[in-house]
Amino acid sequence: MTSGIGVALLSIFALLCPVAEAQQNDRKSSTMRGTVEQVNTATKRLSVANEPIPGGMGAMTMNYSVDKEDVLGRVKPGDHITAKMYDGEMTLYDVQVVSEAAAPQLVVPAGMGLEDFERMALISNPTLAQAQANVRVAAGQARQAGLYPNPTVGYYGDEIRGGYSGGGKQGGYISQTIVTGGKLRAARRVAELTTREAETSGEMQRLRILNNVRMLFYQVLAGQRLVEVRQKLAKLSADATQTSHQLANVGQADRPDVLQAEVEQQQVNVSVRVAQKNLQSSWRTLAAVVGKPELPQARLEGDLEAIPDLNYEEWLDTTLRDSPEVKLVAQTVERAEATLTQAKKVAIPDLQLYGNLSQNNQPLMENSPRITGVNGGVQIGVQLPIFNRNQGNVAAAKAEIEGSTQELARLKLQIARDVASLFRDYEAARDTARQYKTEMLPRAEQAYRLYQTNYQNMAAAYPQALISQRTLFQLEVDYVQALETVWQSSLSIRGFGLMDGLSMPVNPSGGGSQPKAGASAGSQGSSQ
C-alpha cells in the first residue's frame, strides 16, 4: 500500500515538473552584467552596479537576492559577474564570476564628475573588500564562540585477560563537558561585539575612501584651473614680447625692455610645464585611489568656486557625535566590559560527565561456568577553583576597560584640537578667496588693462605694464590655491579627518593597523 502511494506521488511530481519548467521558460529572461559592490550575508543579498540591460533597466546599483546561497560565499566586492534575470523578479540566477579581461574596459569620457569617481572607487578600491572580509571573519568567529563542546567516545578496557580467572572487561565509554555559568553566552557576546567593531571599521574605511577621492578630485580641478591660468599668462607674455619687438623696431622701446619681456615669457613657459606636471601627478594619484591606476587622463567637471559654508560649533558637535572613530572606540569600551564579564565566568567549574558500558567476563563464583555479564559505570566531577580563579585575566580586563575609557576621552580631545586647526585653515582660506574674488582680482585686472592700453599707446613704460601683468596672474594663482585649501580643509572637516583611502582598514579581530585620526595621504600636496 505504501509503495503504491509513493509511485503515485512520483507520477504527480513528474507531471508537475515540466509544467513548472514551462511556466518559467515562458517568462522573458535577460542577461545582467555588473560589478559586485557589497555582499550582505545577513539579508542574503548582493548589491550590484549593473550595466544597462538592452530593452530593460539602465545602469544603476540595486540589491538582488540569489537563487543559490553558496553564491554569497563565492563572490566578493569588486568581482565582475553575469547572471540571468526574469521579468518582474529581483533574483539573480546562475551567477558567474568573469575575469577582469572579459569584463568591459572602463573608458573615461571628458566631463566626468565627482559621483563617477566615487562609484568607481567603491567598486575597485581593494581596501573596502578587505574591510568586508574582516566583517566575515569576525562573524565566523562569533558563530564559533557559541558552539557547544563535542562529546568524546572511545574504547574501555580493564583487567583484560587479567586476574586469576582470566576474565577482564571490555566495552565503550562516552564523556561530555557540561558548560555552566553562561560562559558560552558570554563568549558569544564578546565575539558579536567584535563583529560590530568590524562593521564600524568598514564604515570608516568607506568614508576614508570617499573623502580621499573627493579631496583629490578638487585637487585635480584646481590643477586644471592653474594650467589654464598659466597658459593664459603665457599667451599674454608672448603678445607682450611681440609688442616689445615691434616698438623696438620703431625706436619706441629699449633693448632692456625687449630682454625683460623675453625672460618673462620663458619664466611663464616653465611655470606652464610645472603646472601640467602637477596636474598629471594629481590625476595619477586620484586614479590609484579609485583602484584604476591605468585610467587615462581626462578633463573633469566641477565647480571649484562653490565654497562650502561650515559652522565651527555645529561641526564640532557633529564630529563628536557621528565620527566612526568615536563610535569604534566606544564599542571597544563595550567589548572590554563584556570581556570582564566573560573573565569572571571562567572560574565557574564545568561538569565533567563520564559513562561506560562493558562486558565483564569474570565468573560469578569460583568454579562457575557463568560470567558476570554487562556492567556499567558513571562518573561526575568538577574542577575546584582553588588556585586558578582566572584572577589574572579578570584584572587585565578591568585594566582594559580603564584604558579604553581613557582612549575615548583622549580621542574626543584630539578631535576638538584637530577641528579647531582645520577650521583655522578653512576660515582663513575662505575669507582670502572671497577677498580675492570680490576686491583684489577686479582691481588688479582693471589696473592691468589700463597699463596695457597706455603702454600700447606709448603713454606708460613697459615695466609698469609688466608689473601689473605679473600682479594680476599671481593673484589668480593665489586665488585658485586658496580655493583648493578651502576644499581640502572643508572636506577634512566633513569627513571627520579620515583621508587615506589606501591605508589598511582597522581589523578588531587582529591583523590590521589603525590609522591615526585626521591622517591624510602623504602624497597629496597643494598644486603649484
C-alpha positions in Angstrom: 0.0 0.0 0.0 2.8 2.4 1.0 4.6 1.5 -2.2 1.6 2.4 -4.3 1.2 5.8 -2.7 4.9 6.5 -3.3 4.5 5.6 -7.0 1.5 7.9 -7.3 3.4 10.8 -5.7 6.3 10.3 -8.0 3.9 10.3 -11.0 2.3 13.6 -9.9 5.8 15.2 -9.3 6.9 14.0 -12.8 3.8 15.6 -14.3 4.2 18.9 -12.4 7.9 19.5 -13.1 7.5 20.0 -16.9 4.6 22.4 -16.2 6.6 24.5 -13.8 9.6 24.4 -16.1 7.4 25.5 -19.0 6.0 28.4 -17.0 9.5 29.6 -16.1 10.6 29.3 -19.7 7.6 31.3 -20.8 8.8 34.3 -18.8 11.1 36.8 -20.5 14.7 36.5 -19.3 17.8 38.7 -19.8 21.5 38.6 -19.1 22.7 41.1 -16.5 26.3 42.1 -16.3 27.7 44.2 -13.5 30.2 44.6 -10.6 29.5 43.4 -7.0 29.7 46.4 -4.6 28.6 44.6 -1.4 27.8 41.1 -0.1 25.3 41.1 2.7 25.2 37.6 4.3 22.7 38.7 6.9 20.0 39.6 4.3 21.4 37.1 1.7 21.6 39.8 -1.0 24.1 41.2 -3.4 24.5 44.9 -4.1 25.4 45.1 -7.8 26.2 48.0 -10.1 24.8 46.7 -13.3 25.4 47.8 -16.9 22.4 48.9 -19.0 20.2 45.9 -20.0 19.0 46.2 -23.6 15.3 46.6 -23.5 15.3 46.8 -19.7 16.7 48.9 -16.9 19.5 51.3 -17.3 22.8 51.4 -15.4 22.2 51.5 -11.7 23.1 50.0 -8.4 20.5 47.6 -6.9 20.1 44.9 -4.2 19.3 41.4 -5.6 18.6 38.1 -4.0 20.3 35.0 -5.4 18.9 31.6 -6.4 21.7 29.7 -4.5 23.0 30.7 -1.1 26.5 29.4 -1.9 26.9 32.4 -4.3 27.3 34.6 -1.2 30.5 32.8 -0.3 31.9 32.7 -3.9 31.7 36.3 -4.8 33.2 39.4 -3.2 33.1 43.2 -3.7 34.8 44.1 -7.0 34.0 40.9 -8.8 32.6 41.2 -12.3 29.6 38.9 -12.7 27.0 37.8 -15.2 23.6 36.4 -14.2 20.2 35.6 -15.6 17.2 37.6 -14.6 13.5 37.1 -15.2 11.0 40.0 -15.7 9.3 41.0 -12.5 11.9 39.5 -10.2 14.9 40.8 -8.3 16.6 37.5 -8.2 19.8 36.5 -9.9 20.1 33.0 -11.4 23.2 31.2 -12.5 25.6 33.8 -11.1 29.1 33.5 -12.7 32.3 35.5 -12.0 34.0 36.7 -15.1 37.7 37.6 -15.4 38.9 41.2 -15.5 40.0 40.7 -19.1 36.5 39.6 -20.0 34.9 42.5 -18.2 34.2 45.7 -20.2 37.2 48.1 -20.1 36.5 51.4 -18.4 36.8 54.4 -20.7 36.9 57.8 -19.1 34.8 60.3 -21.1 35.6 64.0 -20.7 33.4 65.8 -18.2 33.3 63.1 -15.6 32.0 64.3 -12.2 32.8 63.5 -8.6 30.0 60.9 -8.3 31.5 58.9 -11.2 34.8 58.6 -9.3 33.1 57.8 -6.0 31.2 55.0 -7.6 34.4 53.7 -9.3 36.4 53.8 -6.0 33.7 51.9 -4.1 33.9 49.1 -6.8 37.6 48.9 -7.4 39.4 50.1 -4.2 40.7 46.9 -2.6 40.6 48.2 1.0 36.8 48.1 1.0 36.8 44.4 0.1 39.4 43.9 2.9 37.1 45.6 5.4 34.2 43.5 4.3 36.4 40.4 4.6 37.2 41.4 8.2 33.5 41.5 8.9 33.0 38.0 7.6 36.0 36.8 9.7 34.5 38.3 12.9 31.1 36.9 12.1 32.6 33.4 11.7 34.4 33.7 15.0 31.2 34.9 16.7 29.4 31.8 15.4 32.2 29.5 16.6 32.3 31.1 20.0 28.8 29.9 20.8 29.2 26.3 19.8 28.9 23.6 22.5 31.9 21.3 23.1 31.8 17.9 21.4 31.4 14.7 23.3 34.2 12.1 23.4 33.6 8.4 22.7 36.1 5.6 22.9 37.1 2.1 23.9 37.1 1.0 27.5 39.1 -2.0 28.8 40.1 -3.1 32.3 41.9 -6.2 33.5 41.9 -7.6 30.0 42.5 -11.3 30.4 43.9 -10.5 33.8 43.3 -11.8 37.3 43.4 -15.5 38.4 40.3 -16.3 36.4 41.4 -14.7 33.1 38.3 -12.6 33.0 38.5 -8.8 32.2 36.2 -6.1 31.0 35.9 -4.6 27.5 33.4 -2.1 26.2 33.0 1.6 25.3 32.6 4.9 27.1 31.3 8.4 26.4 32.2 11.7 28.2 30.8 15.2 27.9 31.7 18.6 29.4 28.6 20.5 30.6 29.4 24.2 30.3 27.9 26.1 33.2 27.6 29.7 34.3 26.6 31.1 30.9 30.2 31.0 29.7 29.3 30.2 26.1 26.8 33.1 26.1 29.4 35.5 27.4 32.0 34.3 24.8 29.4 34.8 22.0 28.6 38.3 23.3 32.3 39.3 23.1 32.6 37.9 19.6 29.4 39.6 18.5 30.7 43.0 19.8 33.9 42.3 17.8 31.8 41.8 14.7 30.1 45.2 15.3 33.5 46.8 15.6 34.5 45.2 12.2 31.3 46.6 10.7 32.1 50.1 12.0 35.6 49.7 10.7 34.1 49.0 7.3 32.0 52.2 7.5 35.1 54.1 8.5 37.1 52.7 5.5 34.3 53.5 3.1 34.3 57.1 4.4 38.1 57.3 4.2 38.0 56.2 0.5 35.2 58.7 -0.4 37.0 61.6 1.4 40.3 60.8 -0.3 38.6 60.7 -3.7 36.8 64.0 -3.1 40.0 65.7 -1.9 41.9 64.5 -4.9 39.1 65.4 -7.3 39.1 69.0 -6.2 42.9 68.9 -6.3 42.7 67.9 -10.0 40.1 70.7 -10.6 42.4 73.2 -9.1 45.3 71.8 -11.2 43.2 72.2 -14.3 42.4 75.8 -13.4 46.1 76.6 -12.7 47.1 75.2 -16.0 44.5 77.4 -17.7 45.8 80.5 -15.8 49.4 79.7 -16.7 48.6 79.1 -20.3 46.6 82.4 -20.5 49.6 84.2 -18.9 51.9 82.5 -21.4 49.8 83.8 -24.3 49.8 87.3 -22.9 53.5 87.2 -22.3 54.1 86.1 -25.9 51.9 89.0 -27.1 53.9 91.4 -24.8 57.2 90.1 -26.2 55.9 90.6 -29.8 54.7 94.1 -28.9 58.1 94.9 -27.4 59.9 93.8 -30.6 57.5 95.9 -32.7 58.1 99.0 -30.5 61.8 98.4 -30.6 61.8 98.3 -34.4 60.3 101.8 -34.5 62.5 103.1 -31.7 59.8 103.3 -29.1 61.3 100.6 -26.8 64.8 100.0 -25.4 66.8 96.8 -25.7 66.4 96.1 -21.9 62.6 96.2 -22.3 62.8 93.6 -25.0 65.2 91.3 -23.0 63.0 91.6 -19.9 59.9 90.6 -21.9 61.7 87.6 -23.3 62.8 86.5 -19.9 59.3 86.9 -18.5 57.9 84.8 -21.3 60.5 82.0 -20.7 59.6 82.0 -17.0 55.9 81.8 -17.8 56.5 78.9 -20.2 58.4 77.0 -17.4 55.5 77.6 -15.0 53.1 76.1 -17.6 55.1 72.9 -17.8 55.3 72.7 -14.0 51.6 73.2 -13.7 50.9 70.5 -16.2 53.2 68.0 -14.4 51.5 68.8 -11.1 48.1 68.2 -12.7 49.4 64.9 -14.2 50.6 63.8 -10.7 47.3 64.7 -9.1 45.4 62.7 -11.7 47.6 59.6 -11.3 47.1 59.8 -7.5 43.3 60.0 -8.0 43.4 57.1 -10.4 45.4 55.0 -7.9 42.9 55.7 -5.0 39.9 54.7 -7.1 41.7 51.5 -7.9 42.3 52.2 -11.6 45.9 53.4 -12.0 45.8 52.9 -15.7 42.9 55.4 -16.1 43.7 57.8 -19.0 43.8 61.5 -18.0 40.7 63.4 -19.0 39.1 66.7 -18.1 36.9 66.8 -15.0 33.8 68.9 -14.5 33.1 70.5 -11.1 32.5 73.9 -9.5 35.7 74.9 -7.7 34.2 78.2 -6.6 31.1 76.7 -4.9 32.7 77.3 -1.5 31.0 75.3 1.3 29.8 77.2 4.3 30.6 75.5 7.6 29.9 76.4 11.2 32.5 75.5 13.9 30.2 74.7 16.8 27.9 72.7 14.5 30.6 70.6 13.0 32.4 70.0 16.3 29.2 68.6 17.8 28.6 66.5 14.6 32.1 65.1 14.7 32.0 64.1 18.4 28.6 62.5 17.8 28.9 60.8 14.4 32.6 60.2 13.8 33.1 56.4 13.1 36.4 56.7 15.1 34.4 57.8 18.2 31.9 55.1 17.6 34.6 52.4 17.2 36.4 53.4 20.5 33.0 53.4 22.3 32.4 49.9 21.0 35.9 48.9 22.3 34.8 50.1 25.7 31.6 48.0 25.5 33.6 44.9 24.3 36.1 45.4 27.2 33.1 45.3 29.7 31.8 42.1 28.1 35.3 40.6 28.3 35.4 41.3 32.0 32.0 39.5 32.4 33.4 36.6 30.5 36.6 36.5 32.5 34.6 36.4 35.8 32.5 33.4 34.5 35.6 31.3 33.6 36.2 30.4 37.2 32.8 28.7 37.5 33.5 25.0 37.2 32.0 22.9 34.4 30.5 19.5 35.0 32.5 16.6 33.6 30.3 13.6 32.9 31.6 10.1 32.1 29.8 6.8 31.5 30.9 3.4 30.3 29.3 0.1 29.4 31.4 -3.1 29.2 31.2 -6.8 29.1 32.6 -8.4 32.3 34.0 -11.8 31.6 34.8 -12.6 35.3 33.0 -15.7 36.7 30.2 -15.1 39.1 31.7 -17.6 41.6 34.7 -19.8 41.7 34.4 -22.9 39.5 31.2 -21.5 38.0 30.7 -21.5 34.2 28.6 -18.4 34.3 30.2 -14.9 33.8 29.2 -11.6 35.4 27.9 -10.1 32.2 27.3 -6.5 31.2 28.5 -3.8 33.7 28.1 0.0 33.6 29.8 2.9 35.4 29.2 6.6 35.8 31.5 9.5 36.9 30.6 13.1 37.6 33.2 15.6 38.6 34.1 19.3 38.7 37.4 21.2 38.8 37.8 23.1 42.1 38.7 26.7 41.5 41.2 26.8 44.4 44.5 28.1 42.8 43.3 29.3 39.4 40.2 31.5 39.6 41.2 33.4 36.4 42.1 36.3 38.6 44.9 37.5 36.2 42.6 37.8 33.2 39.9 39.5 35.4 42.5 42.1 36.4 43.6 42.5 32.8 40.0 43.0 31.7 39.4 45.7 34.3 42.6 47.5 33.1 41.4 47.2 29.5 38.1 48.9 30.4 40.0 51.8 32.1 42.4 52.1 29.1 39.6 52.1 26.6 37.6 54.6 28.6 40.6 56.9 28.7 41.2 56.4 25.0 37.7 57.6 24.3 38.3 60.7 26.3 41.7 61.3 24.6 40.1 60.8 21.1 37.4 63.4 21.8 40.1 65.9 22.9 42.1 65.2 19.9 39.1 65.7 17.7 38.4 69.1 19.3 42.0 70.1 18.7 42.0 68.9 15.1 38.7 70.5 14.2 39.9 73.8 15.7 43.0 73.6 13.5 41.1 72.6 10.4 38.6 75.5 10.9 41.5 77.9 11.3 42.8 76.9 7.8 39.3 76.7 6.4 38.1 80.2 7.5 41.4 81.8 6.6 41.3 80.3 3.1 37.6 81.0 2.7 38.0 84.7 3.6 41.1 85.0 1.4 39.3 83.5 -1.6 36.3 85.8 -1.1 38.6 88.8 -0.8 40.4 87.9 -4.0 37.2 87.3 -5.9 35.3 90.4 -4.9 38.0 93.0 -4.3 41.6 92.2 -5.3 41.1 90.5 -8.7 38.7 93.0 -10.2 41.0 95.9 -9.2 44.2 94.1 -10.5 42.5 93.3 -13.8 41.4 96.9 -14.3 44.9 98.2 -13.5 46.4 95.7 -15.9 44.1 96.7 -18.7 44.8 100.4 -18.2 48.6 99.9 -18.1 48.5 97.6 -21.1 46.4 100.2 -23.1 48.7 103.0 -22.0 51.8 101.0 -22.9 50.5 100.3 -26.4 49.6 103.9 -26.8 53.2 104.8 -25.6 51.7 106.6 -22.6 53.3 104.3 -20.0 56.6 102.5 -19.6 56.8 98.7 -20.2 57.9 97.8 -16.7 54.6 99.3 -15.3 52.6 97.0 -17.7 54.9 94.0 -16.8 54.4 94.5 -13.1 50.7 94.9 -13.4 50.5 91.7 -15.5 52.6 89.8 -13.0 50.5 91.0 -10.2 47.2 90.0 -11.8 48.2 86.5 -12.7 49.9 85.9 -9.3 46.6 86.9 -7.7 44.8 84.5 -9.9 47.2 81.7 -8.9 46.8 82.6 -5.3 43.0 82.7 -5.7 43.0 79.1 -7.1 45.3 77.9 -4.4 43.0 79.5 -1.7 40.0 77.7 -3.3 41.9 74.4 -3.1 42.8 75.0 0.5 39.1 75.7 1.3 38.1 72.4 -0.2 40.9 70.5 1.4 40.0 71.9 4.8 36.2 71.6 4.4 36.5 68.0 3.2 38.7 67.1 6.1 36.1 68.6 8.5 33.1 67.0 6.8 35.0 63.7 6.5 35.9 63.6 10.2 39.6 63.7 9.4 39.6 60.3 7.7 41.6 60.6 4.5 44.0 57.9 3.3 41.8 55.7 1.1 44.6 53.1 0.6 45.5 52.6 4.2 44.8 49.1 5.7 41.4 49.0 7.3 41.2 48.5 11.1 40.7 44.9 12.0 39.3 44.3 15.5 40.0 40.6 15.2 43.7 41.3 14.7 45.9 41.6 11.6 45.1 45.2 10.7 46.5 48.6 11.6 44.6 51.6 12.9 45.3 54.8 11.0 45.5 57.9 13.2 42.6 60.3 13.3 43.0 63.2 10.9 45.7 61.4 8.9 45.8 62.4 5.3 47.5 60.9 2.3 51.1 61.9 2.5 51.4 62.2 -1.3 48.9 64.9 -1.5 50.1 68.5 -1.7 48.7 71.8 -3.0 49.1 72.4 -6.7 51.7 74.9 -7.5 
